[in-house]
Amino acid sequence: MRRSTMLVVIMAIGAFTWGTNYGLLIPLLKLIARDFDVSDAAVGQLATLHAIATGATALIVTPWMDRFGRGRLLRIGAGLLLAGTAFSALAPTFALLFPARMLSGVGAAFIMPVCFAAAGDLFQDERKRNQAVGLVIAATALGGVVGLPVLIQLADAFGWRWTVAALLVPIVVLFSGSFGLPSRA
């Protein structure tokens, strides 16, 4: 496989992971609420916090993409998402899920802009560049369309903690693949 094609696949994995992570709490809401004996509304606030952290961080991170290398920013984002996801899966109390999901949101904010920009950077040819960006967009949608139903099945079989932990696999692939991108602008 050509290096550029492999990197587009890595960016698509990043986009898929972002899409799945963003909707993560949808299938797990009731399980988490039951496990920590809190209301569904309280668990729903985790999603709100995640979205706020992602949006606020993206406003700050996006201008940095041309100052720092795509690889460096993707490693930072994937590393933060990895830490937040692991912390979420291991959280002993409901209160600790808040900083864990916030950390996940901050990490996720790096991933989407870098994946789109990196996919566009890989090709000089306009047609190939558009195909690469289109694949990343499609992978984002697949995170919700395919990723969430898979999470539902995992949650049913193994519980919410193992379901959250399952996201660590594509995050590690994304982190590893980020070394193929330039570390400097």
N, C-alpha and C positions, 0 to 999 in steps of 0.2 A: 504494500500500500504506500502511495506517495505521502511524503511528510505533510504536505498541505491538506490532503484528504484526511489524514489521521487527526490533524489539529482541528479540522472542521467537526469531525466526530466527537472530539473532546469538548469542543464548544457546545455541541448539541447535547452532550451528556450534562454539561453545566446548566444549560437552559432547562432540560428535563428535570434536573434536580431542583432547580429554582422553582419551577412550576409545581412540583410535588411538595416541596417544603412549604411553599406559600399556602397550600390548601391542607396541610398536614392535620390540622386540628379538626377539620370537618368530620372525618370518620371516627376520630378518637374522642370527641367531646364528651359523650356520655360515659365512656370507659374511664376517662380521667376524673370526671366529676364523681363517679361512684367510688373510685379508688381513694380519692382524697376527701370524700364526704363533703363536697362543695356543690354549689348550684351550677347548672349548665351555663347560666349567665356569667358566673365568675370565670369559668374556663374560657368562655367566649372573649373575655377581656384579654386573654393571652394572645389571641389572633389580632386584636386591635393594637396591642402593644407592638407585636411583630411588624404589623403594617406601618405603624408610625415610625418605628426604628428604621425600617427599610427605606421609606420615603425620605425621611430627614437625612439619612446617611447618603442616599443616592444624590441628593442635591449638592452635597459636599464632595463626594468622590468623583463624580463624572468629570468635572473640570481637570482633575489630576491625571486623567488617562493619557493626556498628551505630554505631560511632564515626566511621568514615571512610566516604566515599561509595563506592557500588558501582562506579562508573566508575573512580575512582582505583585501587581495589584490583584491578580487572580489568586495567587498563593495566599495573600493576606485575607481575601474574602473567603476562600475555601477553608483556610485555617480557622477563621472565626466561626464559620458555619459548622465546621467539624467539632470545634470545642462546644459551641452552643447546643448542637444536636446530642453530643455525648452527655453533656450536663443535663439536658432535658430527659434523656432516657434514664439517667441515674438519680434524678432529683428525689431526695427523701421526703420533702414536704412540698405542698402546693406553692407556698411562698417562694421557694427556690426556682420554680418553673418560670417565674416572671423574669429574673435576670437571664435565665437560660434562653428563653424565647427572644428576649431583646438582643442578646448576643447573636443568635441565629439571624435575626432581622438585619443587624448591622453587617454581618458577613454576606448575607444574600444581596445586599445593596451593591456590593462590588461585582457580583457575578454577572448579572444581566448586561450592564453596559459594556463590560470587558468582553463578554462573549460575542456581542453584536459587533463591537469595534474590531476585535481580533479576526472574526470571520470575514469582515470586509477588507481587512489589511492583507489577507493572504493571497489575493488574486488581483492582478492588474486588469485582466479581461473582465469587462463589465458583466457579461453573461454569467461567467463562473462566480463572480463576486455576488451577484444577485441570487444565484442558486445557493451559495453558502449561507447567506443571511436568511434566505427563505427556509433552509433546513433548520437553522437555529430557532426561527419563529415557530416552525411546526413542532419542534421538540418541546418548546415551552407549553404549547397547547396539549401535547401528548402527556405532559406531566400531570395535568388535571384529568384528561380523558382516560389514560391508561394507568398512570401512577396511583391515583386515588382509589380506583377499584382494587388494585393489587394490595394497597395498604389496608383496605377493608378486610380482604381475605386473610392477610397476615395478622391483623388485630383479632379476628375471630379465632384463629388457630393458636396464636402465641401471646396475645395480650398487647396492650398499647406500648409498653416499654420496649419490647423486642421489635415492634413495628417502627418506632422512632429510630432504634438502633440500626435497622435495616437500611436507612438512608445514609448511614456512614459509608457503605460500600461505594455508591457512585460519587460521594464527596471525596473519598480517597483517590478514586480514579481521576477526578477533576484536578485535585491537588497535584497528583503525579504528572498529569498531562500539561500542567501549567509551566513546567520546566522547558517545554518545547517552544514557548513563546519568548520574545525578547524581554529581558529583564530591565533594559534601559529604553528610554524613549527614542 
